[in-house]
Amino acid sequence: DFAGAAALQCKLLGLINALFSEVNPIPVKAAVSKMGFCEDYLRLPLTPMEDKTREVLYAEMRKLGIIE
């Protein structure tokens, strides 16, 4: 279903971009933590997600109904 896959990718593009806005796994860990599955704790040399990009990530997650 090429058309369905393309539509889904377009729908999720904002979230995809937010999840890759910083070095992996920083945004993924922030997202999973916001969903309540773990703590947002990273070992060095990784650092917490920047506030500006974190808010973009959370906004995309809210828009898709992943979080409230």
Secondary structure, 3 states (H helix, E strand, C coil): CHHHHHHHHHHHHHHHHHHCCCCCCHHHHHHHHHCCCCCCCCCCCCCCCCHHHHHHHHHHHHHCCCCC
